[in-house]
Every structure is written in C-alpha cells, then in structure tokens.
Amino acid sequence: MCEIMNEFKRKSKNEGRRQGRAEGRAEGRAQEREAIMRNLREEGMSYEKIARITNQSLSKVKSFFKTQQIA
C-alpha cells in the first residue's frame, strides 16, 4: 500500500511541475508580447497594425494600452 501511495505522490508532483512550467511559459510569452506591443507603440505604430503583428484582437490591444496608461 505504501508503494502505491508513494507512486501516486510522485506522479502528482510531476504533473504539478509540468503544469507549473506550462503556466510559466505562457506567462513569459504574454510578457514578451506586451513588451513588443509597447515598443511598437513607442515607434508610432497604430493599434490596428500592432493587433495584426502580435496576432491580438484590436479590442485587446486597446484594452492593454488603456490599462497601461500609454496613448
């Protein structure tokens, strides 16, 4: 019975680690995308072009800049 429980714990830990790494990668991609959007806007690019380049909806791009207080 202890072996079964230990195996269950090991599998649960591994699954938790996989989920954590996936979440970390997703967060990193989001941060990178936001940095790119800020840089493009600082270069004078329109919201429409930023949306197209970053593969985001126009409403998401506008919402991002509204929350960032960047015009």
C-alpha positions in Angstrom: 0.0 0.0 0.0 2.9 2.4 0.8 4.4 1.8 -2.6 1.1 2.7 -4.3 0.8 5.9 -2.3 4.4 6.8 -3.0 3.9 6.3 -6.7 0.8 8.4 -6.6 2.7 11.2 -4.8 5.5 11.0 -7.3 3.1 11.2 -10.3 1.2 14.1 -8.6 4.4 16.1 -8.1 5.5 15.5 -11.7 2.1 16.6 -13.0 2.3 19.7 -10.8 5.7 20.6 -12.1 4.5 20.2 -15.7 1.6 22.4 -15.1 3.8 25.0 -13.4 6.3 25.0 -16.3 3.4 25.4 -18.8 2.0 28.3 -16.9 5.4 29.9 -16.6 6.0 29.6 -20.4 2.6 31.1 -21.1 3.2 34.0 -18.7 6.6 34.6 -20.3 5.0 34.7 -23.8 2.4 37.1 -22.6 5.1 39.4 -21.1 7.1 39.3 -24.3 4.0 40.1 -26.4 3.3 43.1 -24.1 6.8 44.4 -24.4 6.6 44.1 -28.2 3.3 46.0 -28.2 4.8 48.8 -26.1 7.8 49.0 -28.3 5.7 49.2 -31.5 3.5 51.9 -30.0 6.5 53.9 -28.9 7.7 53.7 -32.6 4.4 55.3 -33.5 2.6 52.3 -34.9 -1.2 52.3 -34.9 -3.3 50.0 -32.7 -4.5 48.2 -35.8 -1.0 47.3 -37.0 0.0 46.3 -33.5 -3.0 44.0 -33.4 -2.2 42.4 -36.7 1.5 42.0 -35.9 1.0 40.5 -32.5 -2.0 38.4 -33.6 -4.2 40.0 -31.0 -7.7 41.5 -31.4 -7.9 45.2 -31.7 -10.0 45.4 -28.6 -7.3 43.5 -26.6 -4.6 45.9 -27.8 -6.7 48.9 -27.0 -7.6 47.5 -23.6 -3.9 46.7 -22.9 -2.9 50.3 -23.6 -5.8 51.7 -21.7 -4.7 49.8 -18.6 -1.1 50.8 -19.2 -1.9 54.5 -19.4 0.0 54.6 -22.7 -1.5 56.5 -25.6 
